[in-house]
Amino acid sequence: MRNRQITKGAATATALIVVAALLGACTDPDSEPTPSPTPVISPPAPTPTPSPTPSVDPTVAQAEAAILEAYQGYWAAKVAAWADPMRDPGPELLTYAVDTALTDVQTSVLQFRQDGIAVTGTPILDPHVSDVVPGEAGTAAIVDCVDVSTWTPIFTATGESALAPSQNPRVLTNSSAYFYDGRWTIRTSVVDRNTPC
């Protein structure tokens, strides 16, 4: 009876081994088990740190606006004076120009009158104010790339161009502003005809 139990147990074990072998024979030996997908977790995007907005002193901002207004007024008066040099410049020039800026325009008017030249058209301005020192003795710098392509000197007798040869259509102009007699004025304005911009 003991032999039968061993034989019965051995038969069961043998059957299990055969089933396992058959199951193993049904799988492809070259294939690897497919791994379950691993979720890809991206690191969180860094939160941008807001850069501080530079605050502009209201006094400086107000001065810059007044300086640009004076600069535009100076150029408007200059354009009007050069358009008709037979007339003396109007009071606007005295409002916006002092010192060298004033005398330069007046000297040019006299020279144009003598040479029979008038400047027609209007320049295009693109001024930038810097180095503002507000107050009663206020000063500032103005850099401008003036487009003079539509502002042309002509001989009034013939209408022919009086433009110098090889004139750059855009010229660098450096000006200085000065707080004078309760208002911003233009003190100097120098055109650098050799530096195109």
N, CA, C and O atoms as a DFTB+ gen file, in Angstrom:
788 C
 N C O
     1  1       0.817      -1.160       0.000
     2  2       0.000       0.000       0.000
     3  2       0.869       1.234       0.000
     4  3       0.527       2.245      -0.614
     5  1       1.937       1.158       0.654
     6  2       2.873       2.260       0.690
     7  2       3.432       2.499      -0.679
     8  3       3.622       3.656      -1.053
     9  1       3.709       1.466      -1.459
    10  2       4.234       1.605      -2.811
    11  2       3.223       2.310      -3.693
    12  3       3.581       3.124      -4.544
    13  1       1.944       1.985      -3.479
    14  2       0.929       2.622      -4.290
    15  2       0.867       4.098      -4.001
    16  3       0.686       4.893      -4.924
    17  1       1.009       4.495      -2.753
    18  2       0.964       5.924      -2.401
    19  2       2.149       6.647      -2.999
    20  3       1.990       7.759      -3.504
    21  1       3.341       6.051      -2.960
    22  2       4.524       6.673      -3.533
    23  2       4.336       6.782      -5.025
    24  3       4.648       7.808      -5.628
    25  1       3.811       5.693      -5.635
    26  2       3.636       5.689      -7.064
    27  2       2.605       6.718      -7.463
    28  3       2.780       7.402      -8.471
    29  1       1.513       6.848      -6.685
    30  2       0.475       7.804      -6.986
    31  2       1.030       9.220      -6.832
    32  3       0.733      10.088      -7.653
    33  1       1.844       9.468      -5.775
    34  2       2.455      10.785      -5.545
    35  2       3.455      11.082      -6.634
    36  3       3.539      12.220      -7.097
    37  1       4.224      10.078      -7.060
    38  2       5.217      10.290      -8.107
    39  2       4.520      10.581      -9.407
    40  3       5.015      11.386     -10.196
    41  1       3.413       9.972      -9.659
    42  2       2.678      10.191     -10.899
    43  2       2.127      11.604     -10.947
    44  3       2.146      12.251     -11.994
    45  1       1.636      12.078      -9.813
    46  2       1.095      13.445      -9.745
    47  2       2.199      14.455      -9.963
    48  3       2.009      15.428     -10.692
    49  1       3.353      14.244      -9.344
    50  2       4.487      15.149      -9.493
    51  2       4.958      15.134     -10.923
    52  3       5.291      16.184     -11.473
    53  1       4.994      13.955     -11.548
    54  2       5.444      13.851     -12.929
    55  2       4.477      14.583     -13.830
    56  3       4.903      15.248     -14.774
    57  1       3.193      14.481     -13.569
    58  2       2.185      15.167     -14.382
    59  2       2.349      16.669     -14.285
    60  3       2.221      17.371     -15.287
    61  1       2.628      17.167     -13.105
    62  2       2.829      18.606     -12.916
    63  2       4.061      19.092     -13.665
    64  3       4.051      20.179     -14.242
    65  1       5.132      18.283     -13.657
    66  2       6.360      18.660     -14.358
    67  2       6.098      18.685     -15.853
    68  3       6.584      19.579     -16.546
    69  1       5.351      17.738     -16.358
    70  2       5.053      17.680     -17.791
    71  2       4.210      18.882     -18.187
    72  3       4.457      19.481     -19.234
    73  1       3.216      19.251     -17.376
    74  2       2.365      20.410     -17.686
    75  2       3.199      21.671     -17.702
    76  3       3.034      22.508     -18.589
    77  1       4.100      21.825     -16.729
    78  2       4.959      23.005     -16.672
    79  2       5.867      23.046     -17.877
    80  3       6.113      24.120     -18.426
    81  1       6.377      21.890     -18.307
    82  2       7.250      21.839     -19.475
    83  2       6.478      22.190     -20.731
    84  3       6.999      22.878     -21.608
    85  1       5.241      21.724     -20.827
    86  2       4.437      22.042     -21.999
    87  2       4.123      23.538     -22.052
    88  3       4.171      24.153     -23.118
    89  1       3.809      24.101     -20.922
    90  2       3.533      25.536     -20.883
    91  2       4.788      26.321     -21.243
    92  3       4.699      27.323     -21.952
    93  1       5.913      25.905     -20.789
    94  2       7.161      26.572     -21.113
    95  2       7.475      26.445     -22.576
    96  3       8.059      27.363     -23.153
    97  1       7.113      25.346     -23.204
    98  2       7.388      25.140     -24.622
    99  2       6.502      26.016     -25.486
   100  3       6.830      26.235     -26.652
   101  1       5.385      26.530     -24.963
   102  2       4.480      27.362     -25.752
   103  2       4.942      28.809     -25.861
   104  3       4.435      29.534     -26.716
   105  1       5.862      29.252     -25.053
   106  2       6.343      30.639     -25.114
   107  2       7.570      30.717     -25.979
   108  3       8.348      29.766     -26.056
   109  1       7.756      31.889     -26.655
   110  2       8.902      32.131     -27.528
   111  2      10.122      32.369     -26.655
   112  3      10.107      33.256     -25.801
   113  1      11.179      31.588     -26.856
   114  2      12.335      31.733     -25.979
   115  2      13.072      33.050     -26.201
   116  3      13.761      33.519     -25.294
   117  1      12.944      33.679     -27.415
   118  2      13.658      34.929     -27.669
   119  2      12.905      36.147     -27.150
   120  3      13.496      37.213     -26.978
   121  1      11.637      36.003     -26.906
   122  2      10.882      37.174     -26.462
   123  2      11.069      37.376     -24.978
   124  3      11.171      36.440     -24.185
   125  1      11.108      38.644     -24.652
   126  2      11.240      38.992     -23.236
   127  2       9.882      39.418     -22.751
   128  3       9.050      39.862     -23.543
   129  1       9.647      39.295     -21.503
   130  2       8.337      39.721     -21.017
   131  2       8.182      41.231     -21.193
   132  3       9.122      41.991     -20.961
   133  1       7.003      41.651     -21.599
   134  2       6.744      43.074     -21.804
   135  2       6.611      43.745     -20.450
   136  3       5.734      43.408     -19.654
   137  1       7.492      44.693     -20.205
   138  2       7.386      45.358     -18.904
   139  2       6.186      46.292     -18.913
   140  3       5.806      46.817     -19.959
   141  1       5.614      46.488     -17.786
   142  2       4.489      47.416     -17.699
   143  2       5.045      48.831     -17.820
   144  3       6.107      49.133     -17.276
   145  1       4.326      49.702     -18.537
   146  2       4.856      51.044     -18.767
   147  2       5.052      51.796     -17.467
   148  3       4.227      51.747     -16.555
   149  1       6.183      52.498     -17.417
   150  2       6.489      53.310     -16.240
   151  2       6.079      54.743     -16.554
   152  3       6.539      55.296     -17.553
   153  1       5.250      55.351     -15.755
   154  2       4.831      56.720     -16.054
   155  2       6.025      57.674     -15.982
   156  3       6.852      57.604     -15.073
   157  1       6.085      58.578     -16.987
   158  2       7.147      59.572     -16.991
   159  2       6.629      60.805     -16.282
   160  3       5.611      61.379     -16.668
   161  1       7.317      61.194     -15.271
   162  2       6.904      62.363     -14.490
   163  2       7.891      63.486     -14.778
   164  3       9.067      63.405     -14.423
   165  1       7.390      64.543     -15.432
   166  2       8.251      65.694     -15.724
   167  2       8.391      66.533     -14.472
   168  3       7.453      66.682     -13.689
   169  1       9.586      67.076     -14.301
   170  2       9.729      67.956     -13.147
   171  2       8.866      69.193     -13.350
   172  3       8.685      69.637     -14.484
   173  1       8.345      69.740     -12.302
   174  2       7.486      70.914     -12.468
   175  2       8.279      72.069     -13.078
   176  3       9.445      72.285     -12.750
   177  1       7.614      72.811     -13.980
   178  2       8.273      73.968     -14.602
   179  2       8.562      75.003     -13.529
   180  3       7.726      75.278     -12.668
   181  1       9.763      75.573     -13.593
   182  2      10.076      76.572     -12.571
   183  2       9.172      77.788     -12.723
   184  3       8.898      78.239     -13.835
   185  1       8.729      78.290     -11.633
   186  2       7.902      79.482     -11.639
   187  2       8.793      80.683     -11.905
   188  3       9.737      80.925     -11.154
   189  1       8.505      81.457     -12.981
   190  2       9.377      82.587     -13.267
   191  2       9.315      83.619     -12.155
   192  3       8.253      83.962     -11.636
   193  1      10.481      84.087     -11.823
   194  2      10.559      85.121     -10.806
   195  2      10.341      86.462     -11.477
   196  3      11.100      86.827     -12.375
   197  1       9.333      87.200     -11.069
   198  2       9.097      88.481     -11.725
   199  2      10.270      89.428     -11.473
   200  3      10.729      89.610     -10.346
   201  1      10.737      90.029     -12.590
   202  2      11.832      90.976     -12.415
   203  2      11.246      92.296     -11.953
   204  3      10.170      92.695     -12.398
   205  1      11.940      92.959     -11.080
   206  2      11.394      94.212     -10.564
   207  2      11.331      95.270     -11.670
   208  3      12.282      95.454     -12.429
   209  1      10.215      95.945     -11.739
   210  2      10.060      97.017     -12.713
   211  2      10.730      98.257     -12.151
   212  3      10.398      98.723     -11.061
   213  1      11.692      98.789     -12.923
   214  2      12.348      99.970     -12.392
   215  2      11.357     101.113     -12.284
   216  3      10.659     101.441     -13.243
   217  1      11.306     101.695     -11.143
   218  2      10.380     102.800     -10.956
   219  2      11.068     104.092     -11.376
   220  3      12.241     104.315     -11.079
   221  1      10.323     104.925     -12.063
   222  2      10.854     106.200     -12.521
   223  2      10.396     107.265     -11.550
   224  3       9.217     107.367     -11.212
   225  1      11.348     108.043     -11.116
   226  2      11.038     109.144     -10.227
   227  2      10.073     110.082     -10.958
   228  3      10.370     110.519     -12.070
   229  1       8.929     110.395     -10.356
   230  2       7.957     111.262     -11.036
   231  2       8.545     112.622     -11.410
   232  3       8.153     113.212     -12.417
   233  1       9.472     113.115     -10.613
   234  2      10.096     114.406     -10.930
   235  2      10.921     114.296     -12.205
   236  3      10.905     115.199     -13.041
   237  1      11.652     113.172     -12.355
   238  2      12.457     112.950     -13.556
   239  2      11.556     112.749     -14.768
   240  3      11.826     113.292     -15.839
   241  1      10.483     111.969     -14.606
   242  2       9.550     111.725     -15.714
   243  2       8.919     113.032     -16.184
   244  3       8.768     113.256     -17.385
   245  1       8.556     113.882     -15.247
   246  2       7.964     115.173     -15.603
   247  2       8.993     116.045     -16.322
   248  3       8.661     116.729     -17.291
   249  1      10.232     116.021     -15.852
   250  2      11.298     116.793     -16.501
   251  2      11.546     116.282     -17.914
   252  3      11.706     117.081     -18.838
   253  1      11.580     114.967     -18.097
   254  2      11.800     114.395     -19.436
   255  2      10.726     114.852     -20.414
   256  3      11.030     115.200     -21.555
   257  1       9.468     114.853     -19.970
   258  2       8.372     115.291     -20.843
   259  2       8.547     116.761     -21.218
   260  3       8.338     117.135     -22.373
   261  1       8.927     117.592     -20.257
   262  2       9.122     119.018     -20.536
   263  2      10.329     119.244     -21.446
   264  3      10.317     120.142     -22.288
   265  1      11.364     118.432     -21.276
   266  2      12.568     118.547     -22.123
   267  2      12.226     118.188     -23.564
   268  3      12.630     118.888     -24.492
   269  1      11.482     117.098     -23.755
   270  2      11.084     116.709     -25.112
   271  2      10.195     117.769     -25.751
   272  3      10.298     118.030     -26.950
   273  1       9.337     118.369     -24.968
   274  2       8.482     119.443     -25.490
   275  2       9.337     120.632     -25.926
   276  3       9.096     121.216     -26.982
   277  1      10.335     120.991     -25.117
   278  2      11.241     122.098     -25.474
   279  2      12.035     121.751     -26.720
   280  3      12.241     122.601     -27.587
   281  1      12.485     120.497     -26.814
   282  2      13.274     120.068     -27.972
   283  2      12.442     120.135     -29.248
   284  3      12.910     120.623     -30.276
   285  1      11.220     119.648     -29.180
   286  2      10.324     119.707     -30.347
   287  2      10.033     121.163     -30.722
   288  3      10.003     121.514     -31.901
   289  1       9.818     122.005     -29.703
   290  2       9.568     123.422     -29.960
   291  2      10.763     124.106     -30.597
   292  3      10.617     124.931     -31.498
   293  1      11.947     123.754     -30.117
   294  2      13.185     124.305     -30.686
   295  2      13.296     123.947     -32.166
   296  3      13.596     124.806     -32.995
   297  1      13.053     122.678     -32.495
   298  2      13.163     122.250     -33.882
   299  2      12.088     122.890     -34.757
   300  3      12.361     123.257     -35.900
   301  1      10.887     123.026     -34.241
   302  2       9.815     123.672     -35.015
   303  2      10.182     125.125     -35.324
   304  3       9.955     125.607     -36.434
   305  1      10.753     125.819     -34.332
   306  2      11.166     127.210     -34.537
   307  2      12.335     127.296     -35.514
   308  3      12.394     128.210     -36.337
   309  1      13.256     126.352     -35.424
   310  2      14.411     126.309     -36.325
   311  2      13.968     126.052     -37.755
   312  3      14.435     126.723     -38.675
   313  1      13.074     125.091     -37.956
   314  2      12.568     124.765     -39.288
   315  2      11.860     125.978     -39.892
   316  3      12.052     126.293     -41.066
   317  1      11.037     126.660     -39.080
   318  2      10.318     127.843     -39.570
   319  2      11.290     128.959     -39.943
   320  3      11.103     129.631     -40.958
   321  1      12.322     129.160     -39.131
   322  2      13.304     130.223     -39.398
   323  2      14.096     129.938     -40.664
   324  3      14.368     130.856     -41.437
   325  1      14.467     128.695     -40.891
   326  2      15.274     128.349     -42.060
   327  2      14.428     128.259     -43.334
   328  3      14.957     128.362     -44.441
   329  1      13.129     128.069     -43.176
   330  2      12.255     127.995     -44.346
   331  2      12.097     129.367     -45.007
   332  3      11.870     129.466     -46.213
   333  1      12.220     130.421     -44.197
   334  2      12.086     131.779     -44.739
   335  2      13.130     132.680     -44.080
   336  3      12.804     133.476     -43.200
   337  1      14.384     132.551     -44.511
   338  2      15.452     133.317     -43.865
   339  2      15.378     134.828     -44.104
   340  3      16.109     135.585     -43.465
   341  1      14.519     135.272     -45.001
   342  2      14.386     136.706     -45.224
   343  2      13.669     137.378     -44.047
   344  3      13.768     138.592     -43.868
   345  1      12.968     136.607     -43.271
   346  2      12.327     137.142     -42.058
   347  2      13.194     136.828     -40.860
   348  3      13.941     135.849     -40.868
   349  1      13.101     137.648     -39.837
   350  2      13.791     137.352     -38.582
   351  2      13.045     136.224     -37.876
   352  3      11.821     136.135     -37.982
   353  1      13.774     135.352     -37.149
   354  2      13.095     134.266     -36.427
   355  2      12.046     134.814     -35.462
   356  3      12.202     135.891     -34.886
   357  1      10.976     134.040     -35.305
   358  2       9.881     134.453     -34.433
   359  2      10.219     134.264     -32.953
   360  3      11.281     133.744     -32.610
   361  1       9.304     134.692     -32.086
   362  2       9.539     134.610     -30.640
   363  2       9.640     133.172     -30.122
   364  3      10.168     132.946     -29.033
   365  1       9.140     132.203     -30.890
   366  2       9.212     130.798     -30.461
   367  2      10.650     130.346     -30.277
   368  3      10.959     129.565     -29.377
   369  1      11.525     130.844     -31.139
   370  2      12.933     130.451     -31.019
   371  2      13.490     130.911     -29.678
   372  3      14.240     130.176     -29.034
   373  1      13.135     132.111     -29.254
   374  2      13.607     132.622     -27.959
   375  2      12.978     131.872     -26.787
   376  3      13.541     131.835     -25.693
   377  1      11.827     131.283     -27.016
   378  2      11.163     130.506     -25.963
   379  2      11.908     129.206     -25.702
   380  3      12.035     128.776     -24.555
   381  1      12.399     128.580     -26.769
   382  2      12.963     127.235     -26.630
   383  2      14.481     127.155     -26.731
   384  3      15.060     126.133     -26.363
   385  1      15.140     128.194     -27.216
   386  2      16.590     128.117     -27.426
   387  2      17.308     129.209     -26.646
   388  3      16.847     130.348     -26.572
   389  1      18.427     128.844     -26.076
   390  2      19.297     129.798     -25.383
   391  2      20.735     129.501     -25.776
   392  3      21.036     128.473     -26.382
   393  1      21.598     130.412     -25.421
   394  2      23.037     130.204     -25.548
   395  2      23.424     129.822     -26.987
   396  3      22.990     130.475     -27.937
   397  1      24.223     128.785     -27.147
   398  2      24.753     128.402     -28.452
   399  2      23.664     127.937     -29.410
   400  3      23.744     128.212     -30.607
   401  1      22.656     127.243     -28.914
   402  2      21.577     126.773     -29.790
   403  2      20.870     127.954     -30.444
   404  3      20.505     127.882     -31.617
   405  1      20.674     129.033     -29.706
   406  2      20.028     130.225     -30.240
   407  2      20.916     130.920     -31.265
   408  3      20.467     131.233     -32.368
   409  1      22.156     131.159     -30.909
   410  2      23.046     131.888     -31.829
   411  2      23.340     131.081     -33.091
   412  3      23.516     131.670     -34.157
   413  1      23.399     129.757     -33.004
   414  2      23.645     128.936     -34.193
   415  2      22.514     129.085     -35.209
   416  3      22.768     129.202     -36.407
   417  1      21.272     129.082     -34.735
   418  2      20.130     129.231     -35.644
   419  2      20.137     130.630     -36.250
   420  3      19.930     130.791     -37.453
   421  1      20.375     131.641     -35.417
   422  2      20.391     133.020     -35.923
   423  2      21.513     133.235     -36.943
   424  3      21.311     133.906     -37.956
   425  1      22.686     132.672     -36.680
   426  2      23.808     132.790     -37.615
   427  2      23.493     132.104     -38.932
   428  3      23.812     132.630     -39.998
   429  1      22.867     130.932     -38.869
   430  2      22.490     130.216     -40.094
   431  2      21.472     131.004     -40.902
   432  3      21.537     131.020     -42.131
   433  1      20.528     131.661     -40.226
   434  2      19.534     132.473     -40.930
   435  2      20.231     133.577     -41.718
   436  3      19.903     133.811     -42.881
   437  1      21.184     134.250     -41.096
   438  2      21.921     135.323     -41.783
   439  2      22.720     134.777     -42.962
   440  3      22.780     135.404     -44.020
   441  1      23.333     133.607     -42.779
   442  2      24.119     132.997     -43.870
   443  2      23.214     132.588     -45.025
   444  3      23.547     132.827     -46.186
   445  1      22.071     131.972     -44.717
   446  2      21.130     131.577     -45.762
   447  2      20.596     132.803     -46.506
   448  3      20.433     132.774     -47.726
   449  1      20.330     133.855     -45.781
   450  2      19.837     135.092     -46.392
   451  2      20.861     135.630     -47.385
   452  3      20.520     136.037     -48.496
   453  1      22.116     135.622     -46.962
   454  2      23.199     136.120     -47.818
   455  2      23.384     135.243     -49.058
   456  3      23.631     135.757     -50.148
   457  1      23.265     133.920     -48.895
   458  2      23.501     132.988     -50.002
   459  2      22.259     132.713     -50.839
   460  3      22.335     132.004     -51.843
   461  1      21.118     133.264     -50.440
   462  2      19.888     133.022     -51.180
   463  2      19.402     131.595     -51.058
   464  3      18.965     130.997     -52.041
   465  1      19.476     131.042     -49.849
   466  2      19.079     129.646     -49.601
   467  2      17.909     129.614     -48.622
   468  3      17.844     130.406     -47.682
   469  1      17.007     128.701     -48.857
   470  2      15.936     128.389     -47.909
   471  2      15.901     126.868     -47.761
   472  3      16.257     126.139     -48.687
   473  1      15.474     126.400     -46.597
   474  2      15.413     124.958     -46.362
   475  2      13.944     124.554     -46.340
   476  3      13.174     125.010     -45.494
   477  1      13.566     123.690     -47.286
   478  2      12.167     123.287     -47.413
   479  2      11.930     121.904     -46.811
   480  3      12.851     121.097     -46.686
   481  1      10.689     121.653     -46.446
   482  2      10.331     120.351     -45.887
   483  2      10.469     120.344     -44.377
   484  3      10.570     121.390     -43.736
   485  1      10.470     119.155     -43.831
   486  2      10.527     118.976     -42.381
   487  2      11.378     117.761     -42.045
   488  3      11.215     116.702     -42.651
   489  1      12.287     117.905     -41.083
   490  2      13.059     116.731     -40.669
   491  2      12.210     115.800     -39.800
   492  3      11.199     116.211     -39.230
   493  1      12.635     114.561     -39.713
   494  2      11.967     113.587     -38.842
   495  2      12.877     113.342     -37.649
   496  3      14.039     112.969     -37.811
   497  1      12.346     113.553     -36.456
   498  2      13.129     113.459     -35.221
   499  2      12.850     112.150     -34.494
   500  3      11.776     111.561     -34.618
   501  1      13.845     111.716     -33.734
   502  2      13.712     110.529     -32.884
   503  2      14.579     110.727     -31.633
   504  3      15.554     110.003     -31.434
   505  1      14.220     111.712     -30.786
   506  2      15.084     112.067     -29.650
   507  2      14.970     111.112     -28.469
   508  3      13.920     110.519     -28.220
   509  1      16.088     110.982     -27.745
   510  2      16.144     110.190     -26.515
   511  2      16.828     111.038     -25.448
   512  3      17.937     111.533     -25.647
   513  1      16.154     111.196     -24.321
   514  2      16.654     112.032     -23.229
   515  2      17.380     111.158     -22.220
   516  3      16.931     110.056     -21.906
   517  1      18.506     111.653     -21.711
   518  2      19.245     110.923     -20.676
   519  2      19.904     111.923     -19.730
   520  3      19.894     113.132     -19.960
   521  1      20.471     111.381     -18.672
   522  2      21.235     112.174     -17.697
   523  2      20.441     113.371     -17.178
   524  3      20.970     114.479     -17.085
   525  1      19.174     113.146     -16.843
   526  2      18.322     114.236     -16.376
   527  2      18.669     114.595     -14.935
   528  3      18.687     113.741     -14.048
   529  1      18.941     115.862     -14.730
   530  2      19.128     116.414     -13.383
   531  2      18.047     117.476     -13.216
   532  3      18.198     118.593     -13.710
   533  1      16.950     117.138     -12.522
   534  2      15.867     118.111     -12.385
   535  2      16.227     119.209     -11.385
   536  3      17.198     119.103     -10.636
   537  1      15.428     120.248     -11.394
   538  2      15.621     121.316     -10.417
   539  2      15.900     122.648     -11.078
   540  3      15.865     122.778     -12.302
   541  1      16.180     123.638     -10.241
   542  2      16.393     125.008     -10.722
   543  2      17.618     125.142     -11.619
   544  3      17.656     126.024     -12.477
   545  1      18.610     124.290     -11.437
   546  2      19.796     124.304     -12.305
   547  2      19.841     123.011     -13.114
   548  3      20.908     122.443     -13.348
   549  1      18.661     122.561     -13.534
   550  2      18.535     121.266     -14.206
   551  2      19.237     121.198     -15.551
   552  3      19.348     122.188     -16.273
   553  1      19.703     120.009     -15.860
   554  2      20.365     119.757     -17.134
   555  2      19.963     118.377     -17.638
   556  3      19.468     117.544     -16.879
   557  1      20.181     118.151     -18.916
   558  2      19.917     116.843     -19.509
   559  2      20.628     116.760     -20.848
   560  3      21.023     117.774     -21.423
   561  1      20.782     115.538     -21.334
   562  2      21.373     115.297     -22.656
   563  2      20.297     114.722     -23.568
   564  3      19.423     113.977     -23.126
   565  1      20.373     115.078     -24.836
   566  2      19.427     114.557     -25.832
   567  2      20.233     114.056     -27.022
   568  3      21.026     114.794     -27.607
   569  1      20.020     112.795     -27.370
   570  2      20.657     112.223     -28.560
   571  2      19.542     111.941     -29.555
   572  3      18.507     111.373     -29.208
   573  1      19.770     112.346     -30.790
   574  2      18.738     112.205     -31.805
   575  2      19.364     111.746     -33.116
   576  3      20.464     112.164     -33.477
   577  1      18.643     110.883     -33.818
   578  2      19.024     110.510     -35.173
   579  2      18.030     111.225     -36.081
   580  3      16.903     110.767     -36.270
   581  1      18.459     112.345     -36.635
   582  2      17.565     113.205     -37.403
   583  2      17.581     112.779     -38.871
   584  3      18.631     112.729     -39.511
   585  1      16.396     112.476     -39.381
   586  2      16.247     112.120     -40.793
   587  2      16.010     113.420     -41.565
   588  3      14.951     114.038     -41.453
   589  1      17.017     113.824     -42.350
   590  2      16.941     115.080     -43.093
   591  2      16.650     114.844     -44.579
   592  3      16.787     115.756     -45.394
   593  1      16.254     113.633     -44.922
   594  2      16.036     113.313     -46.334
   595  2      14.884     114.115     -46.939
   596  3      14.844     114.303     -48.155
   597  1      13.956     114.588     -46.124
   598  2      12.833     115.386     -46.624
   599  2      12.955     116.849     -46.199
   600  3      11.979     117.597     -46.255
   601  1      14.128     117.249     -45.782
   602  2      14.387     118.630     -45.347
   603  2      15.571     119.125     -46.166
   604  3      16.720     118.843     -45.828
   605  1      15.302     119.857     -47.232
   606  2      16.307     120.109     -48.251
   607  2      16.577     121.598     -48.467
   608  3      15.641     122.382     -48.625
   609  1      17.858     121.991     -48.474
   610  2      18.175     123.384     -48.810
   611  2      18.113     123.599     -50.326
   612  3      18.588     122.774     -51.106
   613  1      17.522     124.716     -50.717
   614  2      17.443     125.042     -52.142
   615  2      17.871     126.500     -52.352
   616  3      17.781     127.326     -51.443
   617  1      18.330     126.790     -53.552
   618  2      18.585     128.178     -53.933
   619  2      17.238     128.792     -54.300
   620  3      16.554     128.322     -55.209
   621  1      16.874     129.836     -53.587
   622  2      15.541     130.408     -53.785
   623  2      15.354     130.983     -55.184
   624  3      14.233     130.989     -55.692
   625  1      16.415     131.464     -55.821
   626  2      16.300     132.069     -57.156
   627  2      15.995     131.034     -58.230
   628  3      15.271     131.324     -59.182
   629  1      16.541     129.831     -58.083
   630  2      16.401     128.819     -59.138
   631  2      15.598     127.598     -58.718
   632  3      15.089     126.867     -59.568
   633  1      15.481     127.373     -57.419
   634  2      14.811     126.168     -56.929
   635  2      15.698     124.944     -56.972
   636  3      15.254     123.844     -56.643
   637  1      16.965     125.121     -57.378
   638  2      17.896     123.986     -57.426
   639  2      18.389     123.641     -56.023
   640  3      18.417     124.480     -55.123
   641  1      18.770     122.392     -55.873
   642  2      19.252     121.914     -54.578
   643  2      20.555     122.596     -54.192
   644  3      21.445     122.791     -55.019
   645  1      20.646     122.952     -52.926
   646  2      21.880     123.517     -52.380
   647  2      22.518     122.529     -51.411
   648  3      23.366     122.892     -50.595
   649  1      22.096     121.289     -51.517
   650  2      22.573     120.245     -50.612
   651  2      24.039     119.927     -50.886
   652  3      24.445     119.785     -52.039
   653  1      24.817     119.817     -49.838
   654  2      26.234     119.468     -49.973
   655  2      26.348     118.057     -50.531
   656  3      25.522     117.198     -50.220
   657  1      27.372     117.808     -51.357
   658  2      27.536     116.454     -51.907
   659  2      27.761     115.428     -50.795
   660  3      28.341     115.737     -49.754
   661  1      27.301     114.227     -51.032
   662  2      27.484     113.094     -50.104
   663  2      26.883     113.344     -48.723
   664  3      27.387     112.833     -47.723
   665  1      25.832     114.112     -48.667
   666  2      25.156     114.375     -47.388
   667  2      24.432     113.116     -46.932
   668  3      23.667     112.525     -47.695
   669  1      24.672     112.703     -45.686
   670  2      23.970     111.543     -45.126
   671  2      22.501     111.901     -44.911
   672  3      22.206     113.003     -44.450
   673  1      21.583     111.008     -45.229
   674  2      20.161     111.314     -45.038
   675  2      19.734     111.284     -43.572
   676  3      18.705     111.856     -43.214
   677  1      20.513     110.626     -42.734
   678  2      20.216     110.587     -41.287
   679  2      21.485     110.963     -40.554
   680  3      22.538     110.360     -40.766
   681  1      21.384     111.959     -39.693
   682  2      22.578     112.459     -39.013
   683  2      22.383     112.464     -37.500
   684  3      21.292     112.719     -36.990
   685  1      23.460     112.178     -36.814
   686  2      23.456     112.165     -35.358
   687  2      23.491     113.598     -34.843
   688  3      24.294     114.410     -35.302
   689  1      22.627     113.902     -33.896
   690  2      22.574     115.237     -33.302
   691  2      22.627     115.096     -31.792
   692  3      21.823     114.380     -31.196
   693  1      23.578     115.781     -31.180
   694  2      23.716     115.791     -29.721
   695  2      23.342     117.165     -29.212
   696  3      23.908     118.174     -29.635
   697  1      22.387     117.196     -28.304
   698  2      21.910     118.464     -27.750
   699  2      21.958     118.415     -26.238
   700  3      22.000     117.344     -25.632
   701  1      21.951     119.593     -25.642
   702  2      21.870     119.665     -24.185
   703  2      20.705     120.570     -23.804
   704  3      20.462     121.602     -24.429
   705  1      20.005     120.160     -22.777
   706  2      18.879     120.941     -22.268
   707  2      19.298     121.613     -20.972
   708  3      20.159     121.121     -20.242
   709  1      18.670     122.744     -20.707
   710  2      19.041     123.543     -19.532
   711  2      17.767     124.182     -18.980
   712  3      16.976     124.752     -19.731
   713  1      17.577     124.084     -17.679
   714  2      16.418     124.725     -17.056
   715  2      16.769     126.183     -16.822
   716  3      17.647     126.504     -16.020
   717  1      16.074     127.056     -17.530
   718  2      16.426     128.475     -17.514
   719  2      15.163     129.320     -17.423
   720  3      14.209     129.112     -18.172
   721  1      15.167     130.260     -16.516
   722  2      14.068     131.215     -16.380
   723  2      12.711     130.516     -16.237
   724  3      11.718     130.922     -16.840
   725  1      12.697     129.454     -15.423
   726  2      11.455     128.758     -15.111
   727  2      10.972     127.782     -16.168
   728  3       9.831     127.324     -16.097
   729  1      11.813     127.447     -17.156
   730  2      11.389     126.515     -18.206
   731  2      12.600     125.761     -18.738
   732  3      13.742     126.188     -18.570
   733  1      12.330     124.636     -19.381
   734  2      13.398     123.883     -20.037
   735  2      13.669     124.494     -21.405
   736  3      12.742     124.840     -22.137
   737  1      14.930     124.621     -21.736
   738  2      15.356     125.181     -23.017
   739  2      16.448     124.291     -23.607
   740  3      17.016     123.436     -22.927
   741  1      16.723     124.516     -24.885
   742  2      17.827     123.813     -25.536
   743  2      19.016     124.760     -25.553
   744  3      18.936     125.876     -26.067
   745  1      20.112     124.298     -24.985
   746  2      21.302     125.155     -24.835
   747  2      22.303     124.965     -25.972
   748  3      22.861     125.937     -26.480
   749  1      22.528     123.718     -26.370
   750  2      23.420     123.419     -27.493
   751  2      22.766     122.350     -28.357
   752  3      21.992     121.525     -27.872
   753  1      23.089     122.380     -29.634
   754  2      22.612     121.344     -30.547
   755  2      23.618     121.228     -31.673
   756  3      23.738     122.117     -32.516
   757  1      24.341     120.114     -31.673
   758  2      25.445     119.927     -32.624
   759  2      25.143     118.737     -33.521
   760  3      24.923     117.620     -33.052
   761  1      25.139     119.006     -34.829
   762  2      24.900     117.951     -35.818
   763  2      26.250     117.367     -36.216
   764  3      27.164     118.096     -36.603
   765  1      26.364     116.060     -36.118
   766  2      27.559     115.358     -36.551
   767  2      27.306     114.800     -37.946
   768  3      26.835     113.671     -38.087
   769  1      27.614     115.580     -38.972
   770  2      27.289     115.194     -40.344
   771  2      28.097     114.000     -40.839
   772  3      27.739     113.378     -41.839
   773  1      29.187     113.677     -40.142
   774  2      30.031     112.552     -40.550
   775  2      29.628     111.244     -39.908
   776  3      30.208     110.201     -40.213
   777  1      28.640     111.277     -39.017
   778  2      28.227     110.056     -38.327
   779  2      26.789     109.721     -38.693
   780  3      25.855     110.262     -38.102
   781  1      26.607     108.828     -39.670
   782  2      25.238     108.417     -39.981
   783  2      24.659     107.580     -38.847
   784  3      25.398     106.995     -38.055
   785  1      23.368     107.529     -38.779
   786  2      22.745     106.733     -37.702
   787  2      21.520     105.996     -38.235
   788  3      20.860     105.275     -37.488
